Amino acid sequence: MILNKRFLRKLYDCYKELPPFCSLRMPPARKVTFEVIDETDYMGMFIPYPMRIQISTSNETFYQISETILHEMIHLYLFYNNHTDYNQHEQKFNEIADKVCEYLLLSREHFD
């Protein structure tokens, strides 16, 4: 199965080197815990203490996995850079999400 924490770490490292994340202050993968969870209520989650990205097995395709980890990377970025609204989908989140979708040619309509 492709969805495991090693794969998620490598995907994170890859996306961290691409725009817009390559110009943003992001933690190294070794400081983030990656978890695969069986969850049907949500596709992914960022948990701040300790920094953790959870990706659900409900993500059935590479596209869904990528979209979900990119979404959670925005929350991680906001937290790592001391934004108090890191867990919200407010203006700053939406600005970065717009850039992610523009650079990586993702559908903004489905990104949230």
Order of alpha helices (4+ residues) and beta strands (2+ residues): alpha-beta-beta-beta-alpha-alpha-alpha
